[in-house]
Amino acid sequence: GYAWVHTLPQSEDGSSRYEDLSALLRKDEGRWAVAEIPCGEVDNPDCIGDPGYFDGLKRRFPEMPEDILPR
């Protein structure tokens, strides 16, 4: 019911690349929806770069399996 994605978006022909995007997805009634997109600000404890970010994510989504998260 959960997935962690990390994308490297680019234009269809590959000539343009865009900012990486990570997100937690949750499957609800057979459809995937974005549960959370972490911010990428440096030195913000609520953002993905903070060492405690994934601990907070586990608290906010206790039913999420830990093994889907990046190491």
Buried (B, 14 or more C-beta within 10 A) or exposed (E): EBBBEEEEEEEEEEEEEEEEEBBBBBEEEEEBEEBBEBEEEEEEEEEBEBEEBBEEBBEEBEEBEEEEBEE
